[in-house]
Amino acid sequence: MLSKSLAKLLCLKSLKLVNESKTTRLPSIVLSEYRFPTTLTQLTLSNTELKDDPLPILEKLPNLEVLKLKRAMKKLECLLINPCAYLKRLPEELWHIKTFNQMELWSPRPELKPKLREVEDMERYDIQIYPYGI
C-alpha cells in the first residue's frame, strides 16, 4: 500500500523509511516494489536490510541529493562514491562490516586521503582513488 501511495505524493521532497520492530530479525526492503516520486531530494532507510541492489531504483530519482543508509548495509562488499568532493569523513562503522573489502572514490577531499592510506595499509581493503590514486 505504501509504495503505491508514494508515487502520488508529487511534492514530496524528503522520506524516511524506518523499521521500528523490536524483533532481532529485520525485514528486508525490496526497493523495486516502491514507486518514489521524482521530486524526492532526500531518502533515509533505517534499520532495514536491502534485499536487492538499490541503484536501479535510486538512479531513477533525478533530484536525489542525500541518501542515508542507517543500519542497512550488513552485507555490503563494495562502495563506490562518484563524486565525493564534499565527503569529509567515512563512517567508522564501515570498517566493521565483515563483508566489506572494496572502495572506489572519485575526487575525494585532500584531507580524506591520509585516513584512506591508513585503511589501505590493513591489506584487507582494495581502495581505488580517482583520478590520482592515494
The first five atom37 places (N, CA, C, CB, O) and aatype in JSON, in Angstrom:
{
  "aatype": [12, 10, 15, 11, 15, 10, 0, 11, 10, 10, 4, 10, 11, 15, 10, 11, 10, 19, 2, 6, 15, 11, 16, 16, 1, 10, 14, 15, 9, 19, 10, 15, 6, 18, 1, 13, 14, 16, 16, 10, 16, 5, 10, 16, 10, 15, 2, 16, 6, 10, 11, 3, 3, 14, 10, 14, 9, 10, 6, 11, 10, 14, 2, 10, 6, 19, 10, 11, 10, 11, 1, 0, 12, 11, 11, 10, 6, 4, 10, 10, 9, 2, 14, 4, 0, 18, 10, 11, 1, 10, 14, 6, 6, 10, 17, 8, 9, 11, 16, 13, 2, 5, 12, 6, 10, 17, 15, 14, 1, 14, 6, 10, 11, 14, 11, 10, 1, 6, 19, 6, 3, 12, 6, 1, 18, 3, 9, 5, 9, 18, 14, 18, 7, 9],
  "atom_mask": [
    [1, 1, 1, 1, 1],
    [1, 1, 1, 1, 1],
    [1, 1, 1, 1, 1],
    [1, 1, 1, 1, 1],
    [1, 1, 1, 1, 1],
    [1, 1, 1, 1, 1],
    [1, 1, 1, 1, 1],
    [1, 1, 1, 1, 1],
    [1, 1, 1, 1, 1],
    [1, 1, 1, 1, 1],
    [1, 1, 1, 1, 1],
    [1, 1, 1, 1, 1],
    [1, 1, 1, 1, 1],
    [1, 1, 1, 1, 1],
    [1, 1, 1, 1, 1],
    [1, 1, 1, 1, 1],
    [1, 1, 1, 1, 1],
    [1, 1, 1, 1, 1],
    [1, 1, 1, 1, 1],
    [1, 1, 1, 1, 1],
    [1, 1, 1, 1, 1],
    [1, 1, 1, 1, 1],
    [1, 1, 1, 1, 1],
    [1, 1, 1, 1, 1],
    [1, 1, 1, 1, 1],
    [1, 1, 1, 1, 1],
    [1, 1, 1, 1, 1],
    [1, 1, 1, 1, 1],
    [1, 1, 1, 1, 1],
    [1, 1, 1, 1, 1],
    [1, 1, 1, 1, 1],
    [1, 1, 1, 1, 1],
    [1, 1, 1, 1, 1],
    [1, 1, 1, 1, 1],
    [1, 1, 1, 1, 1],
    [1, 1, 1, 1, 1],
    [1, 1, 1, 1, 1],
    [1, 1, 1, 1, 1],
    [1, 1, 1, 1, 1],
    [1, 1, 1, 1, 1],
    [1, 1, 1, 1, 1],
    [1, 1, 1, 1, 1],
    [1, 1, 1, 1, 1],
    [1, 1, 1, 1, 1],
    [1, 1, 1, 1, 1],
    [1, 1, 1, 1, 1],
    [1, 1, 1, 1, 1],
    [1, 1, 1, 1, 1],
    [1, 1, 1, 1, 1],
    [1, 1, 1, 1, 1],
    [1, 1, 1, 1, 1],
    [1, 1, 1, 1, 1],
    [1, 1, 1, 1, 1],
    [1, 1, 1, 1, 1],
    [1, 1, 1, 1, 1],
    [1, 1, 1, 1, 1],
    [1, 1, 1, 1, 1],
    [1, 1, 1, 1, 1],
    [1, 1, 1, 1, 1],
    [1, 1, 1, 1, 1],
    [1, 1, 1, 1, 1],
    [1, 1, 1, 1, 1],
    [1, 1, 1, 1, 1],
    [1, 1, 1, 1, 1],
    [1, 1, 1, 1, 1],
    [1, 1, 1, 1, 1],
    [1, 1, 1, 1, 1],
    [1, 1, 1, 1, 1],
    [1, 1, 1, 1, 1],
    [1, 1, 1, 1, 1],
    [1, 1, 1, 1, 1],
    [1, 1, 1, 1, 1],
    [1, 1, 1, 1, 1],
    [1, 1, 1, 1, 1],
    [1, 1, 1, 1, 1],
    [1, 1, 1, 1, 1],
    [1, 1, 1, 1, 1],
    [1, 1, 1, 1, 1],
    [1, 1, 1, 1, 1],
    [1, 1, 1, 1, 1],
    [1, 1, 1, 1, 1],
    [1, 1, 1, 1, 1],
    [1, 1, 1, 1, 1],
    [1, 1, 1, 1, 1],
    [1, 1, 1, 1, 1],
    [1, 1, 1, 1, 1],
    [1, 1, 1, 1, 1],
    [1, 1, 1, 1, 1],
    [1, 1, 1, 1, 1],
    [1, 1, 1, 1, 1],
    [1, 1, 1, 1, 1],
    [1, 1, 1, 1, 1],
    [1, 1, 1, 1, 1],
    [1, 1, 1, 1, 1],
    [1, 1, 1, 1, 1],
    [1, 1, 1, 1, 1],
    [1, 1, 1, 1, 1],
    [1, 1, 1, 1, 1],
    [1, 1, 1, 1, 1],
    [1, 1, 1, 1, 1],
    [1, 1, 1, 1, 1],
    [1, 1, 1, 1, 1],
    [1, 1, 1, 1, 1],
    [1, 1, 1, 1, 1],
    [1, 1, 1, 1, 1],
    [1, 1, 1, 1, 1],
    [1, 1, 1, 1, 1],
    [1, 1, 1, 1, 1],
    [1, 1, 1, 1, 1],
    [1, 1, 1, 1, 1],
    [1, 1, 1, 1, 1],
    [1, 1, 1, 1, 1],
    [1, 1, 1, 1, 1],
    [1, 1, 1, 1, 1],
    [1, 1, 1, 1, 1],
    [1, 1, 1, 1, 1],
    [1, 1, 1, 1, 1],
    [1, 1, 1, 1, 1],
    [1, 1, 1, 1, 1],
    [1, 1, 1, 1, 1],
    [1, 1, 1, 1, 1],
    [1, 1, 1, 1, 1],
    [1, 1, 1, 1, 1],
    [1, 1, 1, 1, 1],
    [1, 1, 1, 1, 1],
    [1, 1, 1, 1, 1],
    [1, 1, 1, 1, 1],
    [1, 1, 1, 1, 1],
    [1, 1, 1, 1, 1],
    [1, 1, 1, 1, 1],
    [1, 1, 1, 1, 1],
    [1, 1, 1, 1, 1],
    [1, 1, 1, 0, 1],
    [1, 1, 1, 1, 1]
  ],
  "atom_positions": [
    [[0.82, -1.2, 0.0], [0.0, 0.0, 0.0], [0.86, 1.26, 0.0], [-0.93, 0.0, 1.2], [0.59, 2.2, -0.74]],
    [[1.9, 1.26, 0.83], [2.74, 2.44, 0.93], [3.4, 2.78, -0.39], [3.8, 2.24, 1.99], [3.45, 3.94, -0.79]],
    [[3.9, 1.76, -1.08], [4.62, 2.01, -2.33], [3.71, 2.66, -3.38], [5.2, 0.71, -2.88], [4.17, 3.53, -4.12]],
    [[2.45, 2.26, -3.45], [1.52, 2.85, -4.41], [1.16, 4.28, -4.02], [0.25, 2.0, -4.5], [0.98, 5.13, -4.89]],
    [[1.07, 4.53, -2.74], [0.72, 5.87, -2.26], [1.85, 6.86, -2.49], [0.36, 5.82, -0.79], [1.6, 8.03, -2.77]],
    [[3.09, 6.41, -2.37], [4.24, 7.3, -2.53], [4.27, 7.97, -3.89], [5.53, 6.53, -2.32], [4.58, 9.15, -3.99]],
    [[3.97, 7.23, -4.92], [4.04, 7.76, -6.29], [3.09, 8.94, -6.49], [3.71, 6.66, -7.29], [3.3, 9.77, -7.38]],
    [[2.06, 9.01, -5.69], [1.07, 10.08, -5.83], [1.47, 11.36, -5.09], [-0.27, 9.61, -5.32], [0.83, 12.4, -5.27]],
    [[2.51, 11.29, -4.28], [2.95, 12.45, -3.5], [3.93, 13.27, -4.33], [3.6, 12.0, -2.15], [5.14, 13.21, -4.11]],
    [[3.41, 14.03, -5.26], [4.24, 14.71, -6.25], [5.04, 15.89, -5.71], [3.38, 15.18, -7.36], [5.89, 16.43, -6.41]],
    [[4.78, 16.3, -4.48], [5.55, 17.39, -3.88], [6.49, 16.89, -2.79], [4.61, 18.45, -3.31], [7.16, 17.69, -2.13]],
    [[6.54, 15.58, -2.59], [7.37, 15.01, -1.53], [8.85, 15.23, -1.83], [7.08, 13.51, -1.38], [9.33, 14.89, -2.91]],
    [[9.56, 15.8, -0.86], [10.99, 16.07, -1.03], [11.84, 15.16, -0.16], [11.28, 17.53, -0.7], [12.95, 14.79, -0.56]],
    [[11.36, 14.79, 1.02], [12.14, 14.02, 1.98], [11.33, 12.85, 2.5], [12.61, 14.93, 3.15], [10.14, 12.99, 2.8]],
    [[11.97, 11.69, 2.61], [11.28, 10.48, 3.06], [12.21, 9.64, 3.92], [10.77, 9.66, 1.86], [13.38, 9.45, 3.59]],
    [[11.67, 9.14, 5.04], [12.39, 8.22, 5.91], [11.58, 6.94, 6.02], [12.66, 8.85, 7.32], [10.41, 6.97, 6.4]],
    [[12.2, 5.82, 5.69], [11.6, 4.51, 5.9], [12.36, 3.86, 7.06], [11.65, 3.61, 4.59], [13.55, 3.58, 6.95]],
    [[11.66, 3.64, 8.16], [12.3, 3.16, 9.38], [11.61, 1.9, 9.87], [12.28, 4.24, 10.48], [10.38, 1.86, 9.97]],
    [[12.38, 0.88, 10.17], [11.86, -0.33, 10.8], [12.0, -0.15, 12.31], [12.6, -1.62, 10.31], [13.11, -0.08, 12.83]],
    [[10.88, -0.09, 12.99], [10.9, 0.07, 14.44], [10.55, -1.22, 15.16], [9.95, 1.17, 14.87], [10.18, -1.2, 16.33]],
    [[10.67, -2.33, 14.47], [10.36, -3.63, 15.04], [11.31, -3.96, 16.18], [10.42, -4.72, 13.96], [12.5, -3.62, 16.13]],
    [[10.81, -4.59, 17.19], [11.62, -4.99, 18.35], [12.25, -6.36, 18.17], [10.77, -4.98, 19.62], [13.06, -6.79, 18.99]],
    [[11.89, -7.06, 17.1], [12.44, -8.4, 16.89], [13.87, -8.3, 16.38], [11.57, -9.2, 15.9], [14.28, -7.28, 15.83]],
    [[14.63, -9.37, 16.57], [16.02, -9.36, 16.13], [16.15, -9.57, 14.63], [16.8, -10.43, 16.87], [17.14, -9.14, 14.03]],
    [[15.18, -10.22, 14.02], [15.23, -10.45, 12.58], [14.62, -9.25, 11.87], [14.49, -11.76, 12.2], [13.45, -8.92, 12.07]],
    [[15.42, -8.6, 11.04], [14.96, -7.42, 10.33], [14.29, -7.8, 9.02], [16.11, -6.46, 10.07], [14.79, -8.66, 8.3]],
    [[13.16, -7.17, 8.72], [12.54, -7.44, 7.42], [13.35, -6.79, 6.31], [11.09, -6.92, 7.39], [13.94, -5.73, 6.49]],
    [[13.37, -7.43, 5.18], [14.07, -6.9, 4.03], [13.19, -5.91, 3.3], [14.52, -8.02, 3.09], [11.97, -6.06, 3.25]],
    [[13.82, -4.89, 2.73], [13.1, -3.95, 1.88], [13.49, -4.25, 0.44], [13.41, -2.46, 2.27], [14.67, -4.34, 0.11]],
    [[12.5, -4.39, -0.39], [12.73, -4.57, -1.82], [12.36, -3.24, -2.47], [11.9, -5.78, -2.41], [11.18, -2.95, -2.69]],
    [[13.37, -2.44, -2.78], [13.1, -1.11, -3.31], [12.37, -1.13, -4.64], [14.37, -0.35, -3.46], [11.67, -0.18, -4.97]],
    [[12.52, -2.2, -5.4], [11.84, -2.26, -6.69], [10.32, -2.29, -6.54], [12.31, -3.49, -7.47], [9.58, -2.04, -7.5]],
    [[9.85, -2.59, -5.34], [8.41, -2.58, -5.08], [7.88, -1.17, -4.82], [8.08, -3.48, -3.89], [6.67, -0.94, -4.81]],
    [[8.79, -0.23, -4.6], [8.39, 1.15, -4.29], [8.41, 2.01, -5.55], [9.32, 1.74, -3.22], [9.27, 1.84, -6.42]],
    [[7.48, 2.92, -5.62], [7.41, 3.9, -6.7], [7.58, 5.27, -6.06], [6.05, 3.81, -7.51], [6.61, 5.88, -5.62]],
    [[8.82, 5.73, -6.02], [9.11, 7.01, -5.39], [8.82, 8.16, -6.36], [10.57, 7.06, -4.93], [9.06, 8.03, -7.56]],
    [[8.31, 9.27, -5.84], [8.12, 10.43, -6.73], [9.48, 11.0, -7.14], [7.26, 11.54, -6.02], [10.42, 10.97, -6.35]],
    [[9.57, 11.5, -8.35], [10.85, 12.02, -8.85], [11.25, 13.32, -8.18], [10.77, 12.22, -10.35], [12.37, 13.81, -8.39]],
    [[10.37, 13.9, -7.38], [10.68, 15.14, -6.66], [11.53, 14.88, -5.42], [9.4, 15.85, -6.28], [12.01, 15.83, -4.8]],
    [[11.71, 13.63, -5.05], [12.42, 13.27, -3.83], [13.87, 13.77, -3.87], [12.39, 11.76, -3.62], [14.6, 13.48, -4.82]],
    [[14.27, 14.52, -2.84], [15.65, 15.01, -2.76], [16.42, 14.34, -1.64], [15.66, 16.52, -2.56], [17.65, 14.31, -1.66]],
    [[15.71, 13.78, -0.64], [16.36, 13.11, 0.49], [15.64, 11.8, 0.79], [16.39, 14.02, 1.75], [14.41, 11.75, 0.86]],
    [[16.43, 10.75, 0.97], [15.87, 9.44, 1.3], [16.7, 8.8, 2.4], [15.81, 8.52, 0.05], [17.93, 8.72, 2.29]],
    [[16.04, 8.36, 3.45], [16.7, 7.67, 4.56], [16.07, 6.29, 4.71], [16.59, 8.49, 5.88], [14.85, 6.16, 4.79]],
    [[16.92, 5.28, 4.75], [16.49, 3.91, 5.04], [17.18, 3.5, 6.33], [16.83, 2.91, 3.84], [18.4, 3.44, 6.39]],
    [[16.39, 3.22, 7.35], [16.96, 2.97, 8.66], [16.51, 1.63, 9.24], [16.61, 4.09, 9.62], [15.32, 1.3, 9.23]],
    [[17.49, 0.88, 9.74], [17.24, -0.38, 10.41], [16.53, -1.38, 9.51], [16.42, -0.15, 11.66], [15.65, -2.12, 9.95]],
    [[16.92, -1.4, 8.27], [16.35, -2.32, 7.29], [17.47, -3.05, 6.57], [15.43, -1.58, 6.28], [18.62, -2.61, 6.59]],
    [[17.13, -4.14, 5.97], [18.1, -4.88, 5.16], [17.65, -4.79, 3.71], [18.22, -6.38, 5.63], [16.56, -5.23, 3.36]],
    [[18.51, -4.21, 2.88], [18.17, -4.12, 1.46], [18.36, -5.48, 0.83], [19.03, -3.04, 0.74], [19.45, -6.05, 0.9]],
    [[17.33, -5.99, 0.23], [17.4, -7.33, -0.36], [18.12, -7.33, -1.7], [16.0, -7.89, -0.52], [18.88, -8.26, -1.99]],
    [[17.89, -6.32, -2.52], [18.49, -6.25, -3.85], [19.32, -4.98, -4.0], [17.4, -6.31, -4.93], [19.29, -4.1, -3.14]],
    [[20.05, -4.9, -5.09], [20.82, -3.72, -5.43], [19.87, -2.53, -5.54], [21.62, -3.94, -6.75], [18.95, -2.56, -6.36]],
    [[20.06, -1.47, -4.75], [19.14, -0.34, -4.78], [19.38, 0.64, -5.94], [19.24, 0.41, -3.49], [18.52, 1.47, -6.24]],
    [[20.52, 0.54, -6.6], [20.86, 1.54, -7.61], [19.91, 1.61, -8.8], [22.21, 1.26, -8.11], [19.64, 2.73, -9.26]],
    [[19.39, 0.53, -9.34], [18.44, 0.66, -10.45], [17.23, 1.53, -10.1], [17.98, -0.71, -10.89], [16.66, 2.19, -10.97]],
    [[16.82, 1.53, -8.85], [15.7, 2.35, -8.42], [16.17, 3.77, -8.1], [15.01, 1.73, -7.2], [15.54, 4.74, -8.51]],
    [[17.26, 3.87, -7.37], [17.74, 5.19, -6.94], [18.19, 6.05, -8.1], [18.87, 5.03, -5.96], [18.06, 7.28, -8.05]],
    [[18.73, 5.44, -9.15], [19.19, 6.24, -10.28], [18.02, 6.86, -11.07], [20.04, 5.39, -11.21], [18.23, 7.73, -11.91]],
    [[16.81, 6.4, -10.8], [15.62, 6.98, -11.44], [15.11, 8.21, -10.69], [14.51, 5.93, -11.52], [14.09, 8.79, -11.07]],
    [[15.81, 8.59, -9.64], [15.42, 9.76, -8.85], [16.36, 10.91, -9.21], [15.45, 9.44, -7.31], [17.39, 11.08, -8.57]],
    [[16.01, 11.7, -10.22], [16.93, 12.71, -10.74], [17.25, 13.84, -9.76], [16.37, 13.3, -11.98], [18.25, 14.54, -9.93]],
    [[16.42, 14.03, -8.74], [16.63, 15.12, -7.8], [17.22, 14.66, -6.47], [15.34, 15.82, -7.55], [17.41, 15.47, -5.57]],
    [[17.52, 13.37, -6.34], [18.04, 12.84, -5.08], [19.43, 13.42, -4.8], [18.1, 11.29, -5.12], [20.35, 13.25, -5.59]],
    [[19.55, 14.1, -3.67], [20.81, 14.71, -3.26], [21.4, 14.03, -2.04], [20.6, 16.18, -2.98], [22.62, 13.97, -1.89]],
    [[20.54, 13.52, -1.16], [21.0, 12.94, 0.1], [20.42, 11.54, 0.24], [20.6, 13.83, 1.31], [19.2, 11.35, 0.18]],
    [[21.3, 10.57, 0.43], [20.89, 9.19, 0.69], [21.53, 8.74, 1.99], [21.29, 8.24, -0.49], [22.76, 8.74, 2.11]],
    [[20.71, 8.38, 2.95], [21.23, 7.91, 4.24], [20.83, 6.45, 4.41], [20.68, 8.79, 5.42], [19.65, 6.1, 4.33]],
    [[21.81, 5.61, 4.64], [21.57, 4.2, 4.92], [22.02, 3.95, 6.35], [22.32, 3.26, 3.9], [23.22, 3.92, 6.64]],
    [[21.08, 3.78, 7.24], [21.39, 3.58, 8.65], [21.06, 2.14, 9.02], [20.6, 4.58, 9.55], [19.92, 1.7, 8.9]],
    [[22.08, 1.42, 9.46], [21.93, 0.01, 9.84], [21.29, -0.78, 8.69], [21.08, -0.11, 11.13], [20.44, -1.64, 8.93]],
    [[21.7, -0.48, 7.46], [21.08, -1.15, 6.31], [22.11, -1.83, 5.43], [20.29, -0.15, 5.48], [21.79, -2.18, 4.29]],
    [[23.34, -2.03, 5.89], [24.39, -2.48, 4.98], [25.22, -3.64, 5.53], [25.3, -1.33, 4.67], [26.42, -3.7, 5.26]],
    [[24.64, -4.55, 6.25], [25.46, -5.58, 6.87], [26.1, -6.56, 5.88], [24.64, -6.34, 7.84], [26.97, -7.34, 6.27]],
    [[25.68, -6.55, 4.62], [26.26, -7.43, 3.61], [27.02, -6.66, 2.53], [25.18, -8.26, 2.96], [27.35, -7.21, 1.48]],
    [[27.3, -5.39, 2.79], [27.99, -4.54, 1.82], [29.38, -5.09, 1.51], [28.09, -3.11, 2.35], [30.15, -5.4, 2.42]],
    [[29.69, -5.22, 0.23], [31.01, -5.67, -0.2], [31.82, -4.55, -0.82], [30.87, -6.82, -1.18], [33.03, -4.44, -0.59]],
    [[31.16, -3.72, -1.62], [31.86, -2.69, -2.38], [31.09, -1.38, -2.29], [32.04, -3.12, -3.85], [29.86, -1.36, -2.33]],
    [[31.84, -0.28, -2.17], [31.24, 1.04, -2.11], [31.91, 1.93, -3.15], [31.36, 1.65, -0.7], [33.13, 2.04, -3.18]],
    [[31.1, 2.55, -3.99], [31.6, 3.48, -5.0], [30.9, 4.81, -4.78], [31.35, 2.94, -6.45], [29.67, 4.88, -4.75]],
    [[31.69, 5.88, -4.64], [31.12, 7.21, -4.47], [31.74, 8.1, -5.54], [31.39, 7.79, -3.03], [32.94, 8.32, -5.57]],
    [[30.88, 8.59, -6.43], [31.36, 9.4, -7.55], [30.37, 10.54, -7.81], [31.55, 8.53, -8.83], [29.24, 10.28, -8.24]],
    [[30.74, 11.75, -7.57], [31.97, 12.25, -6.94], [31.81, 12.29, -5.43], [32.34, 13.65, -7.48], [30.69, 12.21, -4.91]],
    [[32.91, 12.42, -4.73], [32.85, 12.51, -3.27], [33.61, 13.74, -2.78], [33.43, 11.23, -2.61], [34.18, 13.72, -1.68]],
    [[33.62, 14.79, -3.57], [34.36, 16.0, -3.25], [33.9, 16.65, -1.95], [34.24, 16.99, -4.37], [34.67, 17.38, -1.32]],
    [[32.66, 16.42, -1.53], [32.15, 17.03, -0.31], [32.18, 16.08, 0.89], [30.73, 17.51, -0.53], [31.76, 16.44, 1.99]],
    [[32.66, 14.89, 0.67], [32.72, 13.9, 1.74], [33.85, 14.26, 2.7], [32.93, 12.47, 1.17], [35.02, 14.31, 2.31]],
    [[33.5, 14.52, 3.96], [34.51, 14.95, 4.95], [35.15, 13.77, 5.67], [33.88, 15.88, 5.96], [36.31, 13.83, 6.06]],
    [[34.38, 12.71, 5.83], [34.91, 11.53, 6.51], [34.1, 10.31, 6.11], [34.89, 11.71, 8.05], [32.97, 10.43, 5.64]],
    [[34.69, 9.16, 6.31], [33.97, 7.9, 6.09], [33.53, 7.39, 7.44], [34.86, 6.85, 5.34], [34.28, 7.48, 8.41]],
    [[32.33, 6.86, 7.53], [31.85, 6.39, 8.84], [32.68, 5.22, 9.36], [30.39, 5.97, 8.75], [33.02, 4.3, 8.61]],
    [[33.01, 5.27, 10.63], [33.79, 4.21, 11.28], [33.1, 2.85, 11.17], [34.03, 4.55, 12.75], [33.76, 1.81, 11.11]],
    [[31.76, 2.87, 11.16], [31.0, 1.62, 11.08], [31.31, 0.84, 9.81], [29.52, 1.91, 11.16], [31.14, -0.38, 9.77]],
    [[31.74, 1.53, 8.79], [32.06, 0.9, 7.51], [33.13, -0.17, 7.67], [32.53, 1.95, 6.5], [33.05, -1.23, 7.04]],
    [[34.11, 0.1, 8.51], [35.24, -0.83, 8.68], [34.88, -2.04, 9.54], [36.43, -0.09, 9.3], [35.68, -2.96, 9.68]],
    [[33.69, -2.03, 10.12], [33.24, -3.16, 10.95], [32.33, -4.12, 10.19], [32.52, -2.64, 12.17], [31.88, -5.12, 10.75]],
    [[32.05, -3.81, 8.94], [31.23, -4.69, 8.12], [32.13, -5.81, 7.6], [30.54, -3.91, 6.93], [33.06, -5.55, 6.84]],
    [[31.87, -7.02, 8.01], [32.77, -8.14, 7.72], [32.92, -8.43, 6.24], [32.28, -9.38, 8.41], [33.99, -8.88, 5.8]],
    [[31.89, -8.19, 5.45], [31.95, -8.5, 4.02], [32.56, -7.37, 3.2], [30.56, -8.8, 3.52], [32.9, -7.58, 2.03]],
    [[32.71, -6.2, 3.78], [33.2, -5.03, 3.04], [34.7, -5.16, 2.77], [32.91, -3.74, 3.82], [35.49, -5.41, 3.69]],
    [[35.09, -4.97, 1.49], [36.52, -5.08, 1.18], [36.98, -4.21, 0.0], [36.85, -6.49, 0.9], [38.16, -4.21, -0.32]],
    [[36.09, -3.49, -0.63], [36.48, -2.73, -1.81], [35.78, -1.37, -1.83], [36.15, -3.52, -3.08], [34.59, -1.26, -1.53]],
    [[36.57, -0.33, -2.2], [36.01, 1.01, -2.26], [36.61, 1.77, -3.44], [36.28, 1.77, -0.94], [37.8, 1.65, -3.74]],
    [[35.76, 2.53, -4.1], [36.19, 3.38, -5.21], [35.67, 4.78, -4.94], [35.69, 2.82, -6.59], [34.46, 4.99, -4.83]],
    [[36.59, 5.74, -4.85], [36.21, 7.12, -4.57], [36.72, 8.02, -5.69], [36.77, 7.58, -3.21], [37.87, 7.91, -6.12]],
    [[35.88, 8.89, -6.15], [36.23, 9.82, -7.21], [36.34, 11.22, -6.64], [35.2, 9.77, -8.36], [35.39, 11.74, -6.05]],
    [[37.49, 11.82, -6.83], [37.76, 13.22, -6.42], [37.51, 13.48, -4.94], [36.91, 14.16, -7.24], [36.77, 14.4, -4.61]],
    [[38.12, 12.69, -4.04], [37.93, 12.96, -2.61], [38.7, 14.21, -2.18], [38.38, 11.75, -1.77], [39.63, 14.65, -2.85]],
    [[38.29, 14.75, -1.06], [38.98, 15.91, -0.48], [40.4, 15.49, -0.09], [38.2, 16.46, 0.76], [40.61, 14.35, 0.31]],
    [[41.36, 16.4, -0.2], [42.75, 16.07, 0.16], [42.89, 15.59, 1.6], [43.64, 17.28, -0.05], [43.7, 14.71, 1.88]],
    [[42.12, 16.16, 2.53], [42.24, 15.76, 3.93], [41.71, 14.34, 4.21], [41.51, 16.75, 4.81], [41.97, 13.8, 5.28]],
    [[41.0, 13.76, 3.28], [40.49, 12.39, 3.44], [41.54, 11.35, 3.06], [39.23, 12.2, 2.6], [41.5, 10.22, 3.54]],
    [[42.47, 11.72, 2.22], [43.45, 10.77, 1.7], [44.35, 10.14, 2.77], [44.31, 11.45, 0.7], [44.61, 8.94, 2.68]],
    [[44.85, 10.88, 3.78], [45.67, 10.21, 4.81], [44.93, 9.08, 5.54], [46.14, 11.22, 5.83], [45.52, 8.03, 5.82]],
    [[43.66, 9.3, 5.84], [42.87, 8.25, 6.5], [42.74, 7.03, 5.59], [41.47, 8.79, 6.88], [42.81, 5.89, 6.06]],
    [[42.55, 7.26, 4.32], [42.43, 6.16, 3.37], [43.74, 5.39, 3.25], [42.01, 6.68, 2.0], [43.73, 4.17, 3.07]],
    [[44.86, 6.08, 3.34], [46.17, 5.39, 3.31], [46.31, 4.45, 4.5], [47.33, 6.42, 3.31], [46.8, 3.33, 4.35]],
    [[45.87, 4.9, 5.68], [45.91, 4.06, 6.88], [45.08, 2.79, 6.68], [45.4, 4.84, 8.1], [45.51, 1.7, 7.03]],
    [[43.9, 2.95, 6.13], [42.99, 1.82, 5.92], [43.56, 0.88, 4.88], [41.59, 2.31, 5.5], [43.49, -0.34, 5.03]],
    [[44.11, 1.43, 3.82], [44.66, 0.58, 2.77], [45.83, -0.25, 3.29], [45.1, 1.44, 1.59], [46.05, -1.37, 2.82]],
    [[46.58, 0.27, 4.26], [47.7, -0.47, 4.85], [47.25, -1.73, 5.57], [48.46, 0.42, 5.8], [48.06, -2.61, 5.83]],
    [[45.98, -1.82, 5.9], [45.47, -3.01, 6.57], [45.43, -4.21, 5.63], [44.07, -2.75, 7.12], [45.26, -5.34, 6.09]],
    [[45.58, -3.99, 4.33], [45.64, -5.02, 3.29], [44.34, -5.8, 3.11], [46.74, -5.97, 3.59], [44.25, -6.66, 2.23]],
    [[43.36, -5.53, 3.91], [42.07, -6.2, 3.74], [41.23, -5.5, 2.68], [41.31, -6.24, 5.08], [40.34, -6.1, 2.08]],
    [[41.53, -4.22, 2.47], [40.7, -3.4, 1.61], [41.4, -3.02, 0.32], [40.27, -2.16, 2.33], [42.59, -2.7, 0.31]],
    [[40.66, -3.08, -0.76], [41.13, -2.59, -2.05], [40.5, -1.21, -2.24], [40.76, -3.58, -3.23], [39.3, -1.11, -2.5]],
    [[41.31, -0.17, -2.11], [40.8, 1.2, -2.21], [41.39, 1.85, -3.45], [41.15, 2.02, -0.94], [42.6, 1.93, -3.62]],
    [[40.5, 2.3, -4.3], [40.91, 2.99, -5.53], [40.44, 4.43, -5.46], [40.33, 2.28, -6.81], [39.28, 4.71, -5.17]],
    [[41.38, 5.36, -5.71], [41.07, 6.78, -5.73], [41.27, 7.29, -7.14], [41.94, 7.57, -4.73], [42.31, 7.05, -7.76]],
    [[40.28, 7.97, -7.64], [40.37, 8.52, -9.0], [40.17, 10.02, -8.95], [39.33, 7.86, -9.94], [39.36, 10.49, -8.16]],
    [[40.86, 10.79, -9.75], [41.71, 10.37, -10.85], [43.16, 10.13, -10.49], [41.65, 11.38, -11.91], [43.9, 9.67, -11.35]],
    [[43.63, 10.41, -9.27], [45.07, 10.38, -8.98], [45.59, 9.23, -8.18], [45.42, 11.58, -8.29], [46.8, 8.98, -8.21]],
    [[44.78, 8.52, -7.49], [45.26, 7.47, -6.59], [45.55, 8.04, -5.21], [0.0, 0.0, 0.0], [45.49, 9.25, -5.02]],
    [[45.86, 7.19, -4.28], [46.14, 7.62, -2.91], [47.52, 8.18, -2.89], [45.99, 6.45, -1.88], [47.99, 8.62, -1.84]]
  ]
}
